Amino acid sequence: PALSPDGRWLAYASEETGRSEVYVRPFPDVGGGKVQVSTAGGSAPRWGHQGTELFFADAARDMIAAEVRTSPAFAVVRQQRLFSTIGYTVATGPERPVYDVAPDDRRFLMLRAGMTTTVRDDAPQTILVQHFATELGRLLP
């Protein structure tokens, strides 16, 4: 699930209809009703940083931007196809996005599927440190 920036809406993917679709419910009162956001299949929802867009991949593996209104009630204003995600890993399942949205909501960080490279000794590398604060506390008294 993905919580909206204002903390009032929960976006998630579900296969309750037999096909993965993206839904939004109020939070924390998740029993208050749901709105279906996707119309042609949907998975891996992520909120834009302003809370006015919800991004997800549809069944055709296109990245979709759904413009939404969150007040006075949640509503989908319109949807727009942004680009194909074929060749990229967008999710490890309907509910597990493995991409992120840049702070400007105009760029995405994605993993290219099946890509292997040879790294030169002098090439810049990205290093992921999980549990950074714990690791830092362990290394520094």
N, C-alpha and C positions, 0 to 999 in steps of 0.2 A: 504493500500500500504506500501511497504518497500523500503526505499531509500538505495542504495548501500553505503558502507563506503566512497567511493570517491565522492559521490554526483552526479554521472553521469548517474545512471541507476535506474529505478523505477520498482520494481517487484510487481505484483498484481494478484489476482485471479478474473476471470470473467466467467460468465455463458453464454456468448454471442453465443456459439455454441450449447447450450442446455445442456451442462455438464460443471461443474466447471473445469477450467484449469488454469495453472499459465503462465503468460506472463511477458516479460520485454520490456520496452520502454526506449529510451534515455530521460534524464532529464536535463534541463527543457523543451527542445523541444520534448514534448510527441507526436507530430504529425510526428516525423521523422521515424516512422516505429516501428513494434513490432515483437518480436520473441517469439514463443510458447516454453516454457521450458518443461512442463509436457507432457507426452505421454499417460498416462493411468489415466487421471483425476488428479486434483491437487487443493490444497487449502492451506491457511495459510503460505505464503512464508515468510522466514526470511533469511537475508544475514549472511554469516559467517563473522567474524571480519576482515579477510584479503581481502574480496571482491572477492575471487576466488571460493566460493561455495555458492549455494543457496539451502536452506533446505525447504522442503514442505511435506505435507501429500498427498499421492495419493488416488485414489478411494477405494483401498483395505485397507486403513488406515495404510499403511506402511510409515515410515519416509524415505524420499529420499534425498540424497545429489547429487545435480547436480554440477559437476565441470564446471566452465564457464571461458571464456576468454573475457575480456572487451576491449581489444585494439588489432588492430586498430578498429575493430567492435565487437559487442557482438555476442558470439557464445557459444552453449552448447557443451562441449568437450565430456563428458560422464556422465552417471547417475549410482548411486549405491543405492541399498536398504540397509538401516541401521538397522532398527528394526520395529516391529509392535507397533502401538500406541493404539491398542485395550485395553480398560481398562483405558485409559487416555483421558483427555479433551485437544484436540489440538487446537480447534477453536470453536467460538460461531457462526460461519457462514463461508463461503468461504473466506471472506475478513477480519476476525477478529481473528488473532492468539492469543492464550492465553498460549503460551510456550515461552521460551527464550533459546538462545544459550550461553553457557559459553564462557568466553574470549578466551579459548584455542580451541574453535570450536570442541571439542571432547566430551562434555557433554551437557545435556539439562536439563532445569528446566521445569517440567510438573506437572499438577494436576492429581491425581488419581481420576477417575470418581466415584461418588457415595460412596466415602469412608467416614465413620464416625468413630470417635475415642472418647474414654473417656480420658480426659487429667488429669493427676495427678497434685496435687498442686505444686510438686517440679520438674515437667517435664519442659524442655526448651520449650519456645513458640516463635513463629514468630509473630511479630506485624507489620502490614502494616500501615504506616502513609502517607496518601495521602496529596499532597500539602505541603511537609515538610518545604520548605523555608518560605511559608506563615505562617504556624503554628509556626515555630521557631521565626519569627519576631513578632508574636502576643504574645508569651510567654516571649521573652527577649526584653527589651527596646533598 
